[in-house]
Amino acid sequence: MKRRWIFIVIIGVILAAILIYSTTRKDTTVMVTAKAVKGQFDVIVSTTGELAALNSVDIRGPEGLREARIHNVKIVDLIPEGTVVGAGDYVASLDKTDATNQLQNMEDQIEKDEATVLQTQLDTTMSLRDYRNQIKDLEYAVEERQIILDQSQYEPPATIRSAEMNLDKAKRAYEQAVYNYALKKEQAEASMVKAEINLKRQYQRYNGLINVLEKFTVYAPQSGMVIYKKEWDGAKRKVGSQISFWDPVVATLPDLTKMIAKTYVNEIDISKVNSGQPVLIGVDAFPGRQYTGLVTEVANVGEQLPSSDAKVFEVIVLLNETDTTLRPSMTTVTQIKTNTYSDVVYVPLEAVHSSDSLSYVFPVGKNIRQIVDLGEANENYIIVNEGVDPDEEFYMTIPEDAESREFKGWDIYEKVKARRLEEERIKREEMEQVQREQEERLRLMREQGGGPNGMQPGMMTPDANMRIRSGVRPSGGGQAPSIRNK
């Protein structure tokens, strides 16, 4: 019996504690509120980016890689990024392995070409000597036939005629040999010229490659701070990276007196950004500093960054201030002021709620849901064109009795709805106008082309041409043409 009473008392204490806790929690619930403000409203597009120098000098690898037929060269040594160098100071070394092997191959080829020149010269000398001896023998034969003819003056006519014919044959053989010798000499000279040209080209390539190899040790063209060159994917060139003849830049020497911030704006906000807009720039490395600047460039074509699936547009901001402590690649937070409204009413974004096409707020002290007409917004606030008074207070969260509150301001909703319909009508008319202009251009093109499809008279459409080539009978009758293979 005693245990039962103890158990009942414990249960009662627990229930009382739960009741007290629930009552206290309900009574101490606090609804966060905020007031509408009237004044200047700035539309801000906030992005992150990085610093870069407006102007820089490239530290380039050797010129002449293309002429030397070297496509890619590996960086085997590179001084640390941020090193301050003077003009002529060492910066990097490039891998000479492939170039050295190519140089050895050239030396072997030069030896072969020199042997070819010598062999051609010897062959030419011996061949021309044989031709000269042959000409000399034929010259003696002509003299011999001439003597025989002279001694046959008192011989019978047949003997004289035979001697004349032999002399004529000897002369023709001599003349033919002289002509052949001239041709052979020209041929030999051409062979020598060809062999010497090949040898000269090899020497030129060889000397050019030696000059290129001498530049495989890279030096700074002027004084400055070394910043690594970035690849197309954003990765920096370092030891193990490769340079090519179309992009031989190893590193850069930025001009730190003029800095820019490269940032990327998503496709939703890019229509708000234009050149000349003011920008406030913060640098993560210096939390207490802020810089001002202007938008100088806005990309016309979007791109997709490796770390994101969204399309973004590159925006270049020129900093107004000069600060030599700023360094390229430092992370920035840029706030682009795309528009400014004066004397407007705005509230925090959290105070505005939506249901279907309705936007409304919960005024403090009023058991209603006030419909509002909204304007532009920034990261924290949104303009209220109608439905809110300055200094009026609103709940930042949805009250528990939200569903029981009636909507007020249906006239505002009708205005918003009418404006949206008008905007849609204007947009639809603009699209229809564009479509009509396109159709008109197509019509003019067809008329100028001479046919309904913009084709000259007598020309066949691609479908008709395909039917003919496949042997299909034309729709107008007749025989299907045959195609002969030529």
PERA-V241480 format. One line per field, one symbol per residue. phi: phi as a letter, one per 20 degrees, with the letter a starting at -180 (. if undefined). psi: psi as a letter, one per 20 degrees, with the letter a starting at -180 (. if undefined). A space follows every 10 residues. Layout:
phi->???
psi->???
//
This chain:
phi->.fffffffff ffffffffff fffffffefd efcbdfddrf cdedddbdab fbefcbdeed fffnfffemd ecceedbbff fnfecdfnff cbcdfegfff ffffffffff ffffffffff ffffffffff ffffffffff ffffffffff edfdeggfff ffffffffff ffffffffff ffffffffff fffffffgff ffffffffff ffffefeecf fbfqdfcffe ffenfefbfo fddcfebefe bcdfefecdc deccdfffef feebfnffcd dddffcgedc cdacfdbcfe dfbdfgebee eccfcddeff edbfefcgmf fcdddeeeac ddlcebcfgf edccbleedb cdffncecde fcdedfcdfc cbfdfbocdg mfdcfecfff effeeefcof ffffffffff ffffffffff ffffffffff fffffffffn bfdmdfgnee fgfffffffe nefffennef fedefe
psi->ghhghggggg gggghhgggg ggggghhjpp pprqqqqpbp ppopoprqbq qqqgqqppoq apqjhghjlo gqpqpippqq pipprrpiqp grqqpjgghg ghgghggghg gghghggggg ggggggghgg hhhghgghgh hghghggggh ikhjrqhhgg gghgghgggg ghhgghhggh ggghgggghg ggggghgggg gghghghghg hghhjiopqp hrqapppqpp rhjiqqpaph rqrrhimjpg aqnqoiioqq pprpprihih iipqqiqqqp pqphhnhiqq qqaqphppqh prroqhjqiq prppppppph qpoiiqqqip pqopopohqp pqlrpqrqhi ipqqodjppr rnqpjplroo pqoqbrqbhh rqpohqipqq jqqqpirpqh kghipqqpkh hgghgggggg hgghgggghg ghgggghghg ghghhgghij rhjkqqpiqq qhggghgghj jppqhjarqp qqppp.
//
